[in-house]
Amino acid sequence: MITIPQTSLLVFPLCLGGNVFGWSADEAQSQAVLDRFIEKGGNFIDTADVYSEWKEGNGGGESESILGRWSNARGVRDSIVIATKVAKLSSRPGLRAANIVAACDDSLRRLQTDYIDIYYAHEDDLTTPLEETLEAFNNLVHQGKVRYIAASNYSPDRLTQALAISKVNHYASYIGVQDWYNLLDRKEFEEGNAKLVVERNLASMPFFGLARGFLSGKYQPNQVVESVRSGGVANYQNDRGWETVSALQKFAGSHSSSVAAIALAWLRAQKYVSAPIASARTVEQLDEIMQIVELHPDEIAVLSDITK
């Protein structure tokens, strides 16, 4: 277990992504994955109000609802850490104060709980003053509806401004960030928020930790993978991507682990990462990503050199 900086939250070193719940994983599959996650010691689950609005017939909130029904049925709410988000749902867009309050109440209802452990601004809202957004979040914290707040997809400049505003006004402050970061997508985060994460002792919970599944090892040259997510990995299918997968496979063999576990181990080895986020559609996929591996410094260096 690890402690998320600036919080009292003790979490498993993998955050289970709930973006597949109600999308590529139906309710029965989702609950089976959640059961297995808890059985194997997991306790940190990430969702959002917008998950999974993009699936035909959905309206958003499906992931939260599945998670809420499961948590209530199992009686595990007090032993798990739930993170959810506001700003991207088409019916609750942006970070105006009134929208944050309404969206939070919607999420609490779907999650069948009276508090959210980490509430993210899912994306920056340049049309709303940061002061308004942060005051609304601060009020939710003081009301006990939210324990901690965090930011996703913020630029370093806007994140710096937000931290300063919270400090000056004695508001609750963002304790962490959630950005797109993995072995193959490095530049934007490493040249952006990574420095702030270290300097301000923030948590970092990167999403797409497995590059949309490409770093799970299931993709191989000249092979077609049947998956609703396969279209998102086309940009990785090049010499750099295949060389990375080959190295991951080699180290997976050395550690008797899955390829996905090695990719996530590299993320954990970065000084600015607290707990990477990865999702699983099946129990078998979950077992692969929950293997906690400690890489040798030489192995970390090899993977870093390939993908720099």
Protein Blocks (a to p, Z undefined) as FASTA:
>chain_A
ZZdehiabdcdfbdcdfklgoplpcfklmmmmmmmmmmnopabdcddfklcfkbghiagh
jlmmmmmmmmmmnopmmmpccdddehjamklgcjbfklmmmmmmmmmmmnopabdfbacd
fbdcfkbcfklmmmmmmmmmmnopafbdcdehiafklmmmmmmmmmmnopacdfbdcddd
dfklmmlmmmmmmmmmmmnopacddehklgnolmnopacghiacddfklmmmmmmmcfkl
mmmmmmmmmmmmmnopafklmmmmmmmmpmkbcbdcdddfbfklmmmmmpccdddfklmm
mmmmmmZZ
